Amino acid sequence: MQIPWTSLSPATLRAVVEEFITREGTDYGEQATPLDHKVDAVMAQLKQGSVAIFYDGETETVTLQAVDRHGRPRR
């Protein structure tokens, strides 16, 4: 089930985005990127509509996923 990001409170939305970003651990690459910058980048993708929030009732989990221009998850 897709959850509109606008339906979440700002604090809940940030918590969902931060949890998604930090889910797989930290990848510093050549330079560390501050968490706030990563959050801003994901928020921009949500606002653009290129990423959406999905809830899975079976596993009771939330994830972010790239979507096509029709809002369907990309495979």
trRosetta pair geometry for C-beta under 8 A, 3 or more apart (Angstrom, degrees):
i j d omega theta_ij theta_ji phi_ij phi_ji
1 54 6.8 142 72 -158 40 69
1 55 5.0 -25 67 62 96 92
1 56 7.8 168 22 -84 76 29
1 57 6.8 55 0 -32 118 102
2 52 5.4 -16 -146 155 111 134
2 53 7.0 112 -163 78 63 56
2 54 5.6 -42 -99 -99 56 74
2 55 8.0 163 -103 17 9 75
2 71 6.9 50 -143 166 172 109
3 7 6.3 -115 178 57 82 124
3 8 7.1 60 147 -45 119 108
3 52 7.9 150 54 168 56 87
3 53 4.5 -53 66 100 98 108
3 54 6.9 167 9 -103 85 19
3 55 5.4 69 -35 -18 120 107
3 62 7.4 -32 19 -134 144 110
4 7 4.5 92 74 -11 94 105
4 53 7.8 6 103 48 2 107
5 8 6.1 -54 -166 26 46 110
5 13 6.0 77 -169 -129 87 122
5 46 4.6 63 -43 178 168 129
5 47 7.8 -94 77 -67 146 53
5 52 7.5 -136 -34 -142 99 56
5 53 5.7 124 -77 -3 79 121
8 12 4.4 -127 -175 92 104 113
8 13 4.2 135 102 -63 125 86
8 16 6.8 -52 -160 2 168 139
8 53 7.6 18 -22 45 137 170
9 12 4.6 86 54 11 84 104
9 13 6.8 -152 86 -8 39 88
10 13 5.7 -57 -143 38 28 112
10 14 6.3 27 159 -18 64 106
11 14 5.9 -55 -148 36 29 109
11 15 6.4 30 153 -19 63 107
12 15 5.6 -55 -148 36 32 112
12 16 6.4 34 153 -20 66 104
13 16 5.8 -54 -149 34 31 111
13 17 6.4 26 155 -15 65 108
13 43 7.9 78 146 -109 118 98
14 17 5.7 -57 -146 40 32 109
14 18 6.0 30 156 -18 67 108
14 39 6.5 23 -143 -157 82 136
15 18 5.8 -54 -141 39 28 109
15 19 6.2 30 158 -20 63 107
16 19 5.9 -57 -148 36 26 110
16 20 6.5 26 154 -18 62 107
16 53 6.4 19 152 -126 148 133
16 62 5.8 -66 -139 122 110 142
16 64 7.6 121 146 -51 100 104
17 20 5.8 -56 -151 36 30 111
17 21 6.3 29 154 -19 65 108
17 39 5.3 97 123 -136 130 82
17 42 5.0 158 -153 98 114 139
17 43 6.5 -7 -113 -62 164 79
17 46 7.8 -84 -90 -31 121 140
17 64 7.2 50 -112 -49 62 145
18 21 5.7 -56 -146 37 32 112
18 22 6.1 6 164 1 67 113
18 35 6.8 37 -128 -179 96 121
18 39 6.3 -12 -75 -91 77 114
19 22 6.4 -69 -140 50 25 94
19 23 6.3 56 154 -64 62 90
19 62 7.8 70 85 78 134 107
20 23 5.7 -25 -151 -18 29 121
20 42 7.2 144 83 -145 127 159
20 62 7.9 -85 -66 114 104 89
20 63 6.6 119 -113 -147 110 54
20 64 4.8 37 -144 9 163 114
21 35 6.8 128 113 -145 147 84
21 38 5.0 110 -144 135 143 131
21 39 6.8 -84 -27 -73 155 66
21 42 6.6 -119 -67 -29 109 148
22 25 7.4 33 -174 -102 60 7
22 26 7.2 -10 -134 -70 77 77
22 35 7.6 -3 -61 -122 109 117
24 27 7.7 0 104 -26 107 107
28 31 7.3 -121 168 120 81 15
28 32 4.7 -36 -144 -88 98 74
28 33 7.9 172 -144 9 50 68
29 32 7.8 162 50 -81 78 31
29 33 7.5 30 36 -16 121 101
33 37 5.2 -109 176 78 94 128
33 38 5.8 106 119 -54 116 95
34 37 4.8 95 66 2 83 102
34 38 7.3 -153 99 -3 46 86
35 38 5.5 -57 -151 38 38 112
35 39 6.2 40 152 -21 70 104
36 39 5.6 -51 -146 36 32 113
36 40 6.3 36 154 -21 64 104
37 40 5.6 -50 -148 35 32 114
37 41 6.5 34 152 -21 63 104
38 41 5.7 -54 -151 33 32 112
38 42 6.5 27 154 -13 66 105
39 42 6.0 -58 -149 40 31 106
39 43 6.1 33 153 -21 67 109
40 43 5.6 -55 -144 37 29 114
40 44 6.4 34 155 -23 63 103
41 44 5.8 -52 -152 31 30 113
41 45 6.8 29 150 -17 62 104
42 45 5.5 -53 -152 36 37 112
42 46 6.5 41 149 -21 67 101
42 51 6.7 -77 -159 82 73 161
42 64 6.8 8 -161 171 120 172
43 46 5.6 -50 -150 34 35 114
43 47 6.4 33 153 -17 66 106
44 47 5.7 -55 -147 39 32 110
44 48 6.2 32 153 -19 65 108
45 48 5.6 -54 -143 39 31 112
45 50 4.9 -82 -161 69 83 100
45 51 3.9 44 134 9 114 120
46 49 7.7 37 174 -70 29 29
46 51 5.4 -59 -74 79 57 97
46 52 7.3 114 -128 -99 73 36
46 53 7.4 20 -123 -31 117 94
46 64 7.7 -75 -78 -137 100 123
48 51 7.8 60 62 18 94 77
49 52 7.5 14 -156 -66 54 92
49 67 7.0 -79 164 75 68 118
49 69 7.7 62 121 -137 120 49
49 71 6.9 -66 -171 -87 104 81
50 66 6.3 -24 158 -144 77 78
50 67 6.7 179 -174 53 28 74
51 64 5.4 21 174 176 114 107
51 65 6.8 164 -152 83 72 26
51 66 5.7 -47 -97 -98 71 47
51 67 6.6 141 -120 9 17 88
52 64 7.1 170 84 -150 29 66
52 65 6.3 -27 61 63 76 76
52 67 4.7 35 -1 -26 114 138
52 71 6.4 75 -57 -157 151 79
52 73 7.5 -109 53 -82 116 73
53 62 6.3 -4 -174 -172 99 105
53 63 7.6 164 -152 87 56 32
53 64 5.8 -36 -97 -97 60 72
54 62 7.0 160 84 -154 45 56
54 63 5.6 -18 62 64 94 79
54 64 7.5 150 16 -104 80 22
54 65 5.7 1 2 12 126 118
54 73 7.0 6 -58 -76 149 124
55 61 7.5 173 -151 90 54 37
55 62 5.3 -24 -99 -99 71 78
56 59 4.7 17 106 41 121 97
56 60 7.1 -75 90 -19 73 13
56 61 5.2 1 48 55 107 81
56 62 7.7 -167 15 -79 74 30
56 63 7.4 22 -12 8 109 104
57 60 6.7 21 -157 -77 32 57
65 73 4.9 -1 124 -130 138 103
65 74 7.2 -168 159 37 95 75
66 73 7.3 93 80 -155 54 60
66 74 4.5 -26 101 27 101 125
67 70 7.8 -120 161 72 100 51
67 71 5.2 0 162 -152 142 33
67 72 6.0 146 -159 69 90 26
67 73 5.7 -57 -102 -93 75 35
67 74 6.3 -170 -116 -21 19 82
68 71 7.2 -51 68 17 64 17
68 72 5.1 -7 36 58 106 85
68 73 7.9 23 -3 94 82 9
68 74 5.7 123 -50 -76 80 84
